[in-house]
Amino acid sequence: MNTPSNRTEYDAQVQQLKKKFESDGYEVIIDPQSPELPFELPDYSPDLVVKKPDGGGFIVEVKTTHTRTSAERYQSIANIVRQNHGWRFLLVTIDDLNIPAFAENIIGWDELEEKLKTTRSLIDSNHAEAAVLYLWSIFEAAMRKLAITEAMPIERLPAVKMLNQLYTVGYISVDEFSTVKTFLNMRNGITHGFGTSPDGPLLESFFRIVSALIAEWKVYSSEPSLDASC
């Protein structure tokens, strides 16, 4: 339900996002009319059109904390946008203000695999707490990389929302999802100073899952895995 308070939150969020994008050098149009769209979008009106100085840009749907997010609903729009060179479709939330502008420089699959080797060294040298934090950052980067290469407009969503979306559409199995959620609780306890101790077996289990998922996502990713081109 779109209550006045929700609308106020939405308007404030749009303005904040506009300022953020403009500070990064983009031209932003709020609630663009048909003549302002860079190409035809049948039966869809975006919240923002964000233009790059050198051409191309982003068609943006803004989500508030009171609205449900379904990547599947927007997949057809993302596919239409992707057919236009230099343009991509994004779902964004207010949390995205804390994420570096547009994840265009997400590291490649090969580099993620190299980072897994560093994690393995941390585990083997009994630096479990550091391994927990580092391994989660690798997994989050892998989720964002998958979203970009598979044209899913979710790479700027918070990590938990990305996780839920990837689970919903089948990129993460039921057992993997359960382990990831348990690991995330442990990671949050460590990150936020609650005195949580690293669980060795859980760390090993999550390490195996992340290693397997990166290998799997790398294989069927629609984008070449050469880091030089990522």
ROLUMDREN-347949 format. One record per residue: residue number from 1; residue in one letter; z, x, y of N, C-alpha, C in turn. Coordinates in Angstrom, 2 decimals. Each point is the difference from the previous one (the first is absolute). Example, Ala and Ser with C-alpha at 12.3 -4.5 7.8 and 13.67 -1.06 7.14 Angstrom:
  nr rest    n_pz    n_px    n_py   ca_pz   ca_px   ca_py    c_pz    c_px    c_py
   1    A    7.80   13.19   -5.69    0.00   -0.89    1.19    0.00    0.90    1.20
   2    S   -0.72   -0.35    1.05    0.06    0.82    1.19    0.73   -0.77    1.09
% end
This chain:
  nr rest    n_pz    n_px    n_py   ca_pz   ca_px   ca_py    c_pz    c_px    c_py
   1    M    0.00    0.85   -1.20    0.00   -0.85    1.20    0.00    0.88    1.24
   2    N   -0.89   -0.30    0.93   -0.14    0.82    1.20    0.87   -0.57    1.12
   3    T    1.30    0.32    0.01    0.93   -0.49    0.99   -0.17    0.78    1.29
   4    P    0.54   -0.54    1.14   -0.10    0.74    1.26    0.59    1.40   -0.09
   5    S    1.12    0.16   -0.73    0.61    1.33   -0.11   -0.89    0.94   -0.78
   6    N   -0.66   -0.53   -1.06   -0.92    0.82   -0.77   -1.19    0.42    0.86
   7    R   -0.50   -0.94    0.82   -1.14    0.30    0.87    0.38    1.07    1.01
   8    T    1.21   -0.08    0.53    0.46    1.01    0.95    0.07    1.37   -0.67
   9    E    0.49    0.02   -1.23    0.06    1.27   -0.75   -1.40    0.54   -0.22
  10    Y   -0.92   -0.89   -0.37   -1.38    0.41   -0.24   -0.62    0.60    1.26
  11    D    0.14   -0.71    1.13   -0.59    0.48    1.25    0.56    1.37    0.40
  12    A    1.32    0.16   -0.17    0.63    1.27    0.34   -0.51    1.11   -0.92
  13    Q   -0.17   -0.33   -1.28   -0.48    0.99   -0.96   -1.42    0.43    0.32
  14    V   -0.84   -0.96    0.33   -1.39    0.32    0.35   -0.05    0.92    1.21
  15    Q    0.81   -0.27    1.00    0.00    0.83    1.20    0.49    1.41   -0.31
  16    Q    1.02    0.12   -0.85    0.50    1.32   -0.38   -1.06    0.79   -0.76
  17    L   -0.67   -0.67   -0.92   -1.05    0.67   -0.75   -1.15    0.41    0.91
  18    K   -0.35   -0.86    0.94   -1.06    0.31    0.95    0.34    1.27    0.78
  19    K    1.23    0.08    0.50    0.41    1.18    0.76   -0.03    1.26   -0.86
  20    K    0.45   -0.16   -1.25    0.01    1.15   -0.91   -1.41    0.50   -0.24
  21    F   -0.92   -0.90   -0.30   -1.37    0.40   -0.29   -0.68    0.59    1.24
  22    E    0.26   -0.59    1.16   -0.60    0.52    1.24    0.54    1.39    0.32
  23    S    1.27    0.24   -0.31    0.57    1.32    0.26   -0.63    1.06   -0.90
  24    D   -0.60   -0.44   -1.11   -0.68    0.92   -0.90   -1.50    0.09    0.31
  25    G   -0.41   -0.60    1.12   -1.37    0.17    0.46   -0.99   -1.07   -0.42
  26    Y    0.49   -1.13   -0.51   -0.89   -1.07   -0.44   -0.11   -1.10    1.06
  27    E   -1.13   -0.68    0.02   -0.17   -1.19    0.82    0.38   -1.21   -0.84
  28    V    0.82   -0.90    0.55    0.53   -1.12   -0.78   -0.35   -1.32    0.66
  29    I   -0.52   -0.94   -0.78   -0.27   -1.36    0.46    0.89   -0.95   -0.79
  30    I    0.81   -0.79    0.70    0.87   -0.98   -0.64   -0.73   -1.33   -0.12
  31    D    0.14   -0.65   -1.16   -0.64   -1.30   -0.25   -1.46    0.01    0.43
  32    P   -0.80    0.89   -0.55   -1.40    0.11    0.43   -0.80   -1.26   -0.29
  33    Q   -0.87   -0.36    0.93   -0.93   -1.10   -0.20   -1.25    0.52   -0.71
  34    S   -0.81   -0.89   -0.51   -1.18    0.39   -0.78   -0.86    1.07    0.67
  35    P   -0.31   -0.14    1.31   -0.84    1.03    0.65    0.66    1.38    0.05
  36    E    1.34    0.04   -0.14    0.72    1.27    0.08    0.13    0.68   -1.36
  37    L   -0.38   -0.69   -1.08    0.08    0.59   -1.33   -1.16    0.96   -0.21
  38    P    0.23    1.11   -0.68   -1.07    0.98   -0.21   -1.06   -0.47   -0.99
  39    F    0.34   -1.01   -0.81   -0.93   -0.58   -0.97    0.56   -1.36   -0.41
  40    E   -0.81   -0.78   -0.70    0.40   -1.36   -0.37    1.07    0.02   -1.09
  41    L    1.02   -0.84    0.18    1.06   -0.18   -0.99    0.10   -1.49   -0.31
  42    P   -0.69   -0.47   -1.03   -0.05   -1.43   -0.29    1.38   -0.61   -0.24
  43    D    0.31   -1.05    0.74    1.24   -0.77   -0.19    1.26    0.84    0.12
  44    Y   -0.05    1.02    0.83    1.20    0.83    0.19    0.07    0.50    1.44
  45    S    1.19   -0.10    0.59    0.23    0.50    1.35    1.14    1.02   -0.05
  46    P   -0.27    1.27    0.24    1.06    1.02   -0.07    0.94   -0.09    1.19
  47    D    1.15    0.63   -0.13    0.96    0.05    1.10   -0.37    1.09    1.00
  48    L   -0.52    1.12   -0.52   -0.36    1.12    0.86   -1.32    0.61   -0.47
  49    V   -0.77    0.48    0.96   -1.10    0.92   -0.29    0.38    1.32    0.66
  50    V    0.06    1.05   -0.81    0.41    1.32    0.49   -1.20    0.93   -0.12
  51    K   -0.50    0.48    1.14   -1.22    0.80    0.03    0.31    1.48    0.20
  52    K   -0.65    0.83   -0.80    0.11    1.44    0.16   -0.89    0.45    1.15
  53    P    0.38    1.06    0.70   -0.82    0.50    1.11   -1.40    0.43   -0.45
  54    D   -0.11    0.49   -1.24   -1.28    0.52   -0.48   -0.74   -0.99   -0.90
  55    G    0.39   -1.27    0.05   -0.67   -1.02   -0.79    0.80   -0.42   -1.22
  56    G   -0.26   -1.21   -0.47    0.76   -0.52   -1.13    1.38   -0.44    0.44
  57    G    0.84   -0.32   -0.98    1.35   -0.42    0.33    0.61   -0.86   -1.08
  58    F    0.87   -0.93    0.43    0.79   -0.77   -0.95    0.06   -1.47    0.40
  59    I   -0.16   -0.86   -0.99    0.26   -1.43    0.15    1.42   -0.22   -0.51
  60    V    0.86   -0.56    0.83    1.44    0.00   -0.31    0.57   -1.41   -0.09
  61    E    0.74   -0.24   -1.07    0.79   -1.22   -0.18    1.47    0.38    0.16
  62    V    0.70   -0.66    0.91    1.40    0.31    0.28    0.91   -0.96   -0.76
  63    K    0.96    0.56   -0.73    0.94   -0.81   -0.77    1.39    0.14    0.59
  64    T    0.72   -1.12    0.09    1.39    0.04    0.45    0.91    0.03   -1.22
  65    T    1.28    0.19    0.24    0.95    0.04   -1.11    0.17   -1.37   -0.65
  66    H   -0.50   -1.06    0.65    0.17   -1.35   -0.52   -1.22   -0.49   -0.78
  67    T   -1.03    0.82   -0.10   -1.20   -0.42   -0.71   -0.18    0.82   -1.26
  68    R   -0.45   -0.66   -1.06   -0.25    0.68   -1.26   -1.30    0.79    0.10
  69    T   -0.04    1.14   -0.68   -1.17    0.85    0.03   -0.65    0.02   -1.37
  70    S   -1.28   -0.34   -0.08   -0.73    0.04   -1.25   -1.29    0.77    0.21
  71    A   -0.05    1.20   -0.58   -1.20    0.82    0.16   -1.21   -0.66   -0.63
  72    E    0.23   -0.75   -1.08   -1.11   -0.65   -0.69   -0.73   -0.97    0.93
  73    R    0.77   -0.70    0.83   -0.58   -0.98    0.92   -1.00    0.66    0.95
  74    Y    0.28    1.24    0.37   -0.82    0.67    1.00   -1.02    0.97   -0.60
  75    Q   -0.08    0.06   -1.33   -0.89    0.96   -0.63   -1.46   -0.24    0.36
  76    S   -0.41   -1.28    0.04   -1.40   -0.31    0.33   -0.33    0.41    1.43
  77    I    0.96   -0.19    0.90   -0.21    0.43    1.39   -0.13    1.51    0.06
  78    A    0.88    0.69   -0.73   -0.05    1.46   -0.02   -1.34    0.50   -0.50
  79    N   -0.56   -0.68   -1.00   -1.29    0.41   -0.54   -1.13   -0.20    1.00
  80    I    0.06   -1.10    0.76   -1.01   -0.24    1.04    0.07    1.08    1.07
  81    V    1.23    0.28    0.45    0.18    0.99    1.06   -0.46    1.37   -0.47
  82    R    0.29    0.33   -1.24   -0.32    1.32   -0.53   -1.51    0.25   -0.05
  83    Q   -0.79   -1.08   -0.05   -1.45    0.15   -0.05   -0.59    0.48    1.33
  84    N    0.82   -0.03    1.04   -0.44    0.45    1.32    0.53    1.41    0.25
  85    H   -0.90    0.93    0.16    0.36    1.42    0.07    1.05    0.28    1.07
  86    G    1.06    0.68   -0.41    1.03    0.41    0.93    1.09   -1.03    0.24
  87    W   -0.10   -1.17   -0.66    0.97   -1.06    0.22    0.82   -0.27   -1.25
  88    R    1.29   -0.33    0.21    0.89   -0.36   -1.10    0.91   -1.13    0.43
  89    F    0.50   -0.72   -1.00    0.91   -1.13    0.23    1.42    0.43   -0.33
  90    L    0.95   -0.39    0.85    1.40    0.38   -0.20    0.93   -1.19    0.16
  91    L    1.01   -0.05   -0.87    1.16   -0.86    0.22    1.09    0.87    0.59
  92    V    0.61   -0.43    1.08    1.07    0.79    0.61    1.21   -0.88    0.30
  93    T    1.17    0.63    0.05    1.24   -0.67    0.36    0.69    0.82    1.08
  94    I    1.08   -0.53    0.53    0.74    0.70    1.04    0.54    1.33   -0.52
  95    D    0.23    0.09   -1.31    0.49    1.24   -0.59   -1.02    1.12    0.14
  96    D   -1.27   -0.37    0.21   -1.05    1.01    0.11    0.15    0.86    1.24
  97    L    0.82   -0.43    0.95    0.22    0.82    1.19    0.66    1.32   -0.37
  98    N    0.64    0.04   -1.18    0.66    1.22   -0.45   -0.88    0.83   -0.93
  99    I   -1.24   -0.47   -0.23   -0.93    0.71   -0.86   -1.06    0.65    0.89
 100    P   -0.31    1.29   -0.21   -1.02    0.65    0.83   -1.28   -0.82    0.06
 101    A   -0.62   -0.03    1.17   -1.14   -0.88    0.23   -1.10    0.23   -1.00
 102    F   -0.36   -1.06   -0.71   -1.12   -0.04   -0.92   -0.02    1.17   -0.97
 103    A    0.22   -0.32   -1.23    0.16    1.02   -1.04   -1.35    0.57   -0.42
 104    E   -0.72    0.59    0.94   -1.31    0.55   -0.30    0.10    1.39   -0.62
 105    N    1.14    0.65    0.17    0.14    1.36   -0.48    0.96    0.09   -1.19
 106    I    0.10   -1.09   -0.76    0.80    0.02   -1.22   -0.53    1.10   -0.91
 107    I    0.91    0.76   -0.57   -0.42    1.14   -0.82   -0.71   -0.48   -1.27
 108    G   -0.82    0.88   -0.58   -0.81   -0.35   -1.15    0.76    0.05   -1.31
 109    W   -0.66   -0.49   -1.05    0.62   -0.06   -1.32    0.37    1.39   -0.51
 110    D   -0.86    0.97    0.21    0.27    1.35   -0.51    1.26    0.59    0.65
 111    E    0.15   -0.24    1.29    1.19    0.51    0.69    1.25   -0.73   -0.47
 112    L   -0.12   -1.28   -0.28    1.15   -0.74   -0.53    0.42    0.57   -1.36
 113    E   -0.98    0.37   -0.81    0.33    0.60   -1.29    0.68    1.36    0.17
 114    E   -0.42    0.74    1.02    0.67    1.28    0.28    1.45   -0.24    0.43
 115    K    0.22   -1.05    0.78    1.35   -0.31    0.43    0.89   -0.42   -1.18
 116    L   -0.61   -0.59   -1.01    0.77   -0.32   -1.20    0.52    1.27   -0.68
 117    K   -0.77    1.07    0.07    0.46    1.27   -0.56    1.23    0.51    0.75
 118    T    0.00   -0.19    1.32    1.17    0.38    0.78    1.21   -0.82   -0.40
 119    T   -0.22   -1.30   -0.23    1.09   -0.86   -0.45    0.54    0.46   -1.34
 120    R   -0.90    0.38   -0.90    0.42    0.48   -1.31    0.89    1.24    0.14
 121    S   -0.36    0.87    0.92    0.80    1.20    0.23    1.38   -0.35    0.55
 122    L    0.06   -0.99    0.89    1.29   -0.44    0.54    0.89   -0.56   -1.10
 123    I   -0.60   -0.79   -0.89    0.78   -0.57   -1.10    0.51    1.10   -0.92
 124    D   -0.88    0.92   -0.36    0.37    1.06   -0.95    1.03    0.96    0.57
 125    S    0.06    0.10    1.34    0.97    0.90    0.63    1.26   -0.75    0.44
 126    N    0.16   -1.23   -0.53    1.21   -0.80    0.24    0.18   -0.43    1.46
 127    H   -1.11   -0.16    0.70    0.05   -0.57    1.36   -0.42   -1.47   -0.09
 128    A    0.79   -0.76   -0.72   -0.38   -1.38   -0.32   -0.10   -0.89    1.24
 129    E    0.94    0.16    0.92   -0.02   -0.86    1.18   -1.26    0.22    0.83
 130    A   -0.36    1.27    0.19   -1.23    0.30    0.73   -1.21   -0.51   -0.75
 131    A    0.04    0.09   -1.33   -1.11   -0.48   -0.82   -0.19   -1.50    0.14
 132    V    1.11   -0.74    0.06   -0.08   -1.46    0.16   -0.71   -0.36    1.29
 133    L    0.40    0.62    1.09   -0.59   -0.32    1.31   -1.47    0.42    0.07
 134    Y   -0.30    1.17   -0.53   -1.37    0.52    0.05   -0.93   -0.82   -0.89
 135    L    0.50   -0.38   -1.17   -0.83   -0.76   -0.94   -0.33   -1.38    0.56
 136    W    0.97   -0.62    0.68   -0.31   -1.31    0.59   -1.08    0.13    1.08
 137    S    0.06    1.06    0.80   -1.01    0.19    1.04   -1.39    0.17   -0.62
 138    I   -0.07    0.65   -1.15   -1.28    0.17   -0.70   -0.51   -1.36   -0.47
 139    F    0.89   -0.79   -0.57   -0.40   -1.31   -0.51   -0.47   -0.91    1.13
 140    E    0.70    0.03    1.12   -0.41   -0.82    1.14   -1.37    0.43    0.52
 141    A   -0.23    1.31    0.08   -1.31    0.50    0.43   -1.08   -0.42   -0.98
 142    A    0.32    0.01   -1.29   -0.98   -0.40   -1.01   -0.36   -1.48    0.14
 143    M    1.00   -0.84    0.29   -0.29   -1.42    0.20   -0.92   -0.20    1.20
 144    R    0.26    0.72    1.09   -0.83   -0.15    1.19   -1.42    0.53   -0.27
 145    K   -0.09    1.09   -0.75   -1.31    0.55   -0.34   -0.80   -0.99   -0.85
 146    L    0.66   -0.61   -0.98   -0.67   -0.99   -0.85   -0.49   -1.18    0.83
 147    A    0.85   -0.48    0.90   -0.37   -1.14    0.84   -1.25    0.30    0.81
 148    I   -0.08    1.20    0.56   -1.15    0.38    0.81   -1.26    0.10   -0.86
 149    T    0.09    0.70   -1.12   -1.19    0.23   -0.81   -0.48   -1.26   -0.71
 150    E    0.90   -0.95   -0.23   -0.38   -1.25   -0.66   -0.23   -1.14    1.00
 151    A   -0.04    0.33    1.29   -0.27   -0.98    1.06    1.00   -1.15    0.00
 152    M    1.26    0.31   -0.32    1.06   -0.99    0.12    0.66    0.19    1.36
 153    P    0.08   -1.04    0.81    0.45    0.17    1.39    1.51    0.07    0.16
 154    I    0.66    0.82   -0.82    1.47   -0.02   -0.02    0.63    1.35    0.27
 155    E   -0.80    1.03    0.33    0.58    1.34    0.07    0.96    0.19    1.15
 156    R   -0.01   -0.92    0.97    0.95    0.12    1.11    1.20   -0.92   -0.16
 157    L    0.10   -0.68   -1.13    1.18   -0.80   -0.27    1.15    0.91   -0.42
 158    P    1.25   -0.45    0.16    1.14    0.78   -0.51   -0.15    0.23   -1.50
 159    A    0.62    1.06   -0.49   -0.18    0.41   -1.39    0.33   -1.10   -1.00
 160    V    1.08   -0.74    0.24    0.40   -1.04   -0.95   -1.05   -1.09   -0.07
 161    K   -0.58   -0.37    1.13   -1.05   -1.03   -0.01   -1.25    0.51   -0.69
 162    M   -0.34    1.27    0.21   -1.14    0.58   -0.71    0.25   -0.04   -1.50
 163    L    1.20    0.39   -0.41    0.36    0.01   -1.41   -0.17   -1.39   -0.61
 164    N    0.51   -1.01    0.68   -0.10   -1.37   -0.51   -1.46   -0.45   -0.12
 165    Q   -0.82    0.37    0.98   -1.41   -0.39   -0.04   -0.73    0.69   -1.15
 166    L    0.26    1.28   -0.19   -0.68    0.73   -1.08    0.44   -0.51   -1.37
 167    Y    1.25   -0.41   -0.10    0.48   -0.61   -1.24   -0.67   -1.35   -0.23
 168    T   -0.11   -0.79    1.06   -0.59   -1.34   -0.11   -1.44    0.05   -0.49
 169    V   -0.77    0.98    0.49   -1.42    0.06   -0.36   -0.26    0.88   -1.22
 170    G    1.06    0.52   -0.62   -0.16    0.65   -1.29   -0.13    1.51   -0.02
 171    Y    0.23    0.66    1.13   -0.08    1.46    0.01    1.27    0.65   -0.56
 172    I    1.07   -0.78   -0.10    1.27    0.48   -0.52    0.48   -1.00   -1.05
 173    S    0.40    0.50   -1.17    0.41   -0.89   -1.09    1.42   -0.53    0.23
 174    V    0.38   -0.96   -0.83    1.34   -0.60    0.11    1.08    1.06   -0.22
 175    D   -0.14    0.80   -1.05    1.01    1.03   -0.29    0.04    1.06    1.10
 176    E   -1.17    0.40    0.48   -0.05    0.98    1.09    0.65   -0.56    1.25
 177    F   -0.28   -1.26    0.31    0.55   -0.63    1.19    1.53   -0.03   -0.06
 178    S    0.54   -0.31   -1.16    1.45   -0.05   -0.16    0.62    1.37    0.24
 179    T   -0.61    1.03   -0.56    0.52    1.36    0.17   -0.11    0.45    1.45
 180    V   -1.12   -0.32    0.63   -0.20    0.39    1.40    1.07   -0.65    0.89
 181    K    0.28   -1.28   -0.22    1.00   -0.69    0.82    1.39    0.62   -0.21
 182    T    0.32    0.34   -1.23    1.30    0.63   -0.28    0.08    1.37    0.67
 183    F   -1.09    0.75   -0.09   -0.04    1.32    0.64    0.13   -0.14    1.51
 184    L   -0.66   -0.99    0.58    0.06   -0.20    1.45    1.43   -0.29    0.44
 185    N    0.73   -0.77   -0.78    1.41   -0.27    0.34    0.80    1.30    0.02
 186    M   -0.25    0.86   -0.98    0.68    1.30   -0.03   -0.40    0.84    1.20
 187    R   -1.29    0.05    0.26   -0.49    0.78    1.14    0.60   -0.48    1.31
 188    N    0.08   -1.33    0.19    0.58   -0.55    1.22    1.47    0.35    0.13
 189    G    0.71   -0.02   -1.12    1.42    0.36    0.03    0.20    1.44    0.45
 190    I   -0.89    0.88   -0.44    0.08    1.41    0.41   -0.41    0.16    1.46
 191    T   -1.11   -0.64    0.37   -0.54    0.13    1.35    0.98   -0.48    1.06
 192    H    0.69   -1.11   -0.28    0.85   -0.63    1.01    1.47    0.39   -0.12
 193    G    0.28    1.05   -0.77    1.33    0.58    0.00    1.07   -0.80   -0.70
 194    F   -0.36   -0.74   -1.07    0.99   -0.79   -0.71    0.65    0.77   -1.15
 195    G   -0.27    1.28   -0.08    0.63    0.81   -1.04   -0.57   -0.23   -1.38
 196    T   -1.19   -0.55   -0.08   -0.64   -0.24   -1.30   -0.37    1.32   -0.66
 197    S    0.36    0.14   -1.26   -0.35    1.21   -0.74   -1.34   -0.18   -0.71
 198    P   -0.84    1.02    0.00   -1.28   -0.10   -0.70    0.20   -0.27   -1.49
 199    D   -0.77   -0.91   -0.53    0.00   -0.31   -1.43   -1.10    0.81   -0.65
 200    G    0.37    1.01   -0.78   -0.97    0.91   -0.59   -1.06   -0.69   -0.85
 201    P    0.40   -0.82   -0.98   -1.00   -0.69   -0.83   -0.92   -0.91    0.81
 202    L    0.55   -0.68    1.01   -0.83   -0.86    0.84   -1.00    0.84    0.79
 203    L    0.44    1.13    0.51   -0.89    0.90    0.73   -1.14    0.46   -0.89
 204    E    0.32    0.38   -1.23   -1.04    0.44   -0.94   -0.97   -1.14   -0.31
 205    S    0.53   -1.20   -0.19   -0.84   -1.15   -0.31   -0.94   -0.31    1.16
 206    F    0.52    0.03    1.22   -0.83   -0.28    1.17   -1.04    1.10    0.20
 207    F    0.39    1.24   -0.28   -0.95    1.11    0.11   -1.19   -0.22   -0.94
 208    R    0.28   -0.43   -1.22   -1.08   -0.26   -0.96   -0.89   -1.14    0.48
 209    I    0.61   -1.04    0.56   -0.77   -1.14    0.48   -0.91    0.41    1.16
 210    V    0.55    0.72    0.97   -0.79    0.41    1.16   -1.14    0.92   -0.44
 211    S    0.29    0.92   -0.89   -1.04    0.91   -0.50   -1.12   -0.78   -0.67
 212    A    0.37   -0.97   -0.84   -1.01   -0.79   -0.72   -0.80   -0.89    0.95
 213    L    0.67   -0.61    0.97   -0.70   -0.89    0.93   -0.97    0.77    0.89
 214    I    0.42    1.16    0.48   -0.91    0.80    0.83   -1.23    0.40   -0.79
 215    A    0.20    0.42   -1.25   -1.14    0.37   -0.85   -0.92   -1.21   -0.23
 216    E    0.60   -1.16   -0.22   -0.78   -1.22   -0.24   -0.73   -0.45    1.26
 217    W    0.73   -0.05    1.11   -0.61   -0.46    1.25   -1.09    0.95    0.46
 218    K    0.17    1.27   -0.26   -1.01    0.99    0.38   -1.31   -0.24   -0.75
 219    V    0.11   -0.36   -1.28   -1.18   -0.17   -0.84   -0.84   -1.19    0.44
 220    Y    0.65   -1.16    0.21   -0.82   -1.16    0.33   -0.05   -0.32    1.48
 221    S    0.51    0.91    0.81   -0.14   -0.16    1.44   -1.48    0.00    0.37
 222    S   -0.36   -0.86    0.94   -1.40   -0.10    0.41   -0.41    1.10    0.95
 223    E    0.96    0.86    0.39   -0.31    1.08    0.93    0.08    1.32   -0.75
 224    P   -0.92    0.96    0.24    0.07    1.30   -0.65    1.35    0.65    0.24
 225    S    0.50    0.73   -1.00    1.33    0.57    0.08    0.03    1.41    0.56
 226    L   -1.13    0.50    0.51   -0.01    1.33    0.58    0.79   -0.01    1.29
 227    D    1.05    0.79    0.07    0.89   -0.03    1.16   -0.74    0.34    1.28
 228    A   -1.03    0.80   -0.09   -0.71    0.39    1.21   -0.65   -1.19    0.67
 229    S   -0.26   -1.06   -0.78   -0.66   -1.16    0.58    0.94   -1.15    0.20
 230    C    1.32    0.18   -0.29    0.96   -1.08    0.09    0.63   -0.04    1.38
% end
